[in-house]
Amino acid sequence: MSDRHDPYAYPPRGLSREAAARWVGVSPSLFDEMVKDGRMPPPKTVNSRVVWDRYRLDAAFEALPDKQPAAEEWKVAV
């Protein structure tokens, strides 16, 4: 691997466990739970590395339910 600066600013496609958890905004331990229960996708293996596909994380995140606001949050001040 080169020490030269990469001229492109983009996130990698394959993310480590910690980076994948950060990508979806949760702790690594919660991310592990979400992988185990199917809310997040399983990892891929690249030789001995375990990585999560950023695109699959995005799709899984989109599939998570939206929070339903409490009735009070919908009230408009008059």
C-alpha positions as CSV (number, residue, x, y, z in Angstrom):
1,M,0.0,0.0,0.0
2,S,1.3,3.5,-0.9
3,D,1.8,6.3,1.6
4,R,0.6,8.8,-1.1
5,H,-2.5,10.8,-0.3
6,D,-5.6,9.6,-2.1
7,P,-6.9,12.4,-4.2
8,Y,-10.5,11.2,-3.9
9,A,-12.7,11.8,-0.9
10,Y,-15.1,8.9,-0.7
11,P,-16.0,6.3,1.9
12,P,-14.7,2.8,1.3
13,R,-17.2,0.2,0.0
14,G,-16.2,-2.4,2.6
15,L,-16.4,-1.3,6.2
16,S,-14.9,-2.9,9.4
17,R,-17.4,-3.8,12.2
18,E,-16.6,-0.5,14.0
19,A,-16.9,1.6,10.9
20,A,-20.2,-0.2,9.9
21,A,-21.7,0.5,13.3
22,R,-20.6,4.1,13.0
23,W,-22.1,4.3,9.5
24,V,-25.5,3.4,10.7
25,G,-25.2,5.4,13.9
26,V,-25.1,2.7,16.6
27,S,-22.6,1.2,19.0
28,P,-20.6,-1.9,17.9
29,S,-22.5,-4.0,20.5
30,L,-25.9,-2.9,19.2
31,F,-24.7,-3.4,15.6
32,D,-23.8,-7.0,16.6
33,E,-27.3,-7.5,17.9
34,M,-28.8,-6.1,14.7
35,V,-26.6,-8.4,12.5
36,K,-27.7,-11.4,14.7
37,D,-31.4,-10.6,14.5
38,G,-31.3,-9.8,10.7
39,R,-31.8,-6.0,10.9
40,M,-28.3,-5.5,9.4
41,P,-26.7,-7.7,6.8
42,P,-24.1,-10.3,7.5
43,P,-20.5,-9.5,6.6
44,K,-18.5,-10.6,3.6
45,T,-15.0,-12.1,3.9
46,V,-12.0,-10.8,1.9
47,N,-9.2,-13.3,2.6
48,S,-9.0,-13.2,6.4
49,R,-10.8,-9.8,6.7
50,V,-14.5,-9.4,7.7
51,V,-16.2,-6.4,6.1
52,W,-19.7,-5.0,5.6
53,D,-20.9,-3.8,2.3
54,R,-21.8,-0.1,2.6
55,Y,-24.5,-0.4,0.0
56,R,-26.2,-3.3,1.8
57,L,-25.9,-1.3,5.1
58,D,-27.7,1.6,3.4
59,A,-30.5,-0.7,2.2
60,A,-30.9,-2.3,5.6
61,F,-31.0,1.1,7.2
62,E,-33.7,2.3,4.8
63,A,-35.8,-0.8,5.7
64,L,-35.7,0.0,9.5
65,P,-39.1,1.4,10.7
66,D,-39.5,5.1,11.1
67,K,-40.3,6.4,14.7
68,Q,-43.9,7.2,15.1
69,P,-44.2,10.5,16.8
70,A,-46.3,10.9,19.9
71,A,-49.7,12.6,19.4
72,E,-48.3,15.7,21.1
73,E,-45.6,16.1,18.5
74,W,-48.3,16.6,15.8
75,K,-50.1,19.4,17.6
76,V,-49.6,22.8,16.1
77,A,-49.4,25.8,18.3
78,V,-52.3,28.2,17.6
